[in-house]
Amino acid sequence: MVHKNPASETWELTKRSHQLWKMLAETIRDQGMDPLQVLGWKKTGSLLVGRTPEDSVMLRKRVSQLSEAGVRAEYLSTDELHSKEPAIYVGTDGGAAFAPDDCQLDAYQAVSYIEKVNRSFAPEGRYAEFYHEPVTGLVRSTSSGEFEAVQTSNNTLYGKAIVVAAGCWSRSLMHDLFKGSHIQLDALVMPRKGHLLVFENFNPLQLNHGSMEVGYVDYQNATFPLGLDDQSQTLSVSMTATIDMMGNLVLGSSRQFAGFSTEVDDSIVLHIWKRAGEFFPKLKEPSLTDFIKNRKVRVGLRPYMPDGKPVIGNVPGLSNLFLATGHEGGGLSMALGTAEMVVDMVLGNTTHVDSSPFAAEGRCC
């Protein structure tokens, strides 16, 4: 939560999601399992760091905002930061916001566990998977006019509701599904490419907390006017650093509009390495080529919305067709709150968090 803004429209959804993740971790622990092994879940605390007097002013303000919003946070001077995270250097004018209750989890482990639990409901007929079976269209009821089923390459699947949660591919999928109909909807979600560097058994640098620089907040929240197609060269690189459940060092991160390309860009990899070295002096000593054998590069596409908020809610005019996409870099942290919100919408229940900021109405053309 350390880099989240309590004044933003995504704050309550993020806060609710974090509560649900913690509840899930506690449930796993109550069942006699270790959340670290199951989810990669561990309470590390997190640091938002800056190097200039202006950064320090911003960080003090962020600590005040977080504290007022009920999140435990404290400002750390350079010396206090060094005592908690000796590897970080921010100069004499820097400082950090520290959220000691922040946790981290492993995306792969979490998805694997959720999938495993879901499959336990398959014998009861409550769950089924149709991987590698592309959706080819929607089936509309002749009586109500609502979409009542999903047509795949092999099956027609009926259900109470249809949820399109296809990340940055949601826009093209919706376009294909509505082709030939009178429904006009452009979800506006687009891919925002990112690189992460993963170093296995990286001994030169050990971290106690998840860390990121102030610039990460600015670049994450950067928005662009609608209609701008020339965004492919818009690149930002901000320092993020964590140690994952396997003890690997994970460095990031980049944000770039480059279409649907997932090709590794070596110049960006080098940029991330050099940016990390500005905060971690130990990374300036070795060359990136020294770790070519134990280095991996992850490239992914974040589902970006121009106004910086996900789309969660029904398609205007269709009560049982829902969108859940556009979370950009906050998809994992907002996942459970989003799932809960969609379920409440489908069942007609009052949502735990106000859903109006995420409605498609007025935001999708």
Disulfide bonds with the S-S distance in Angstrom:
none
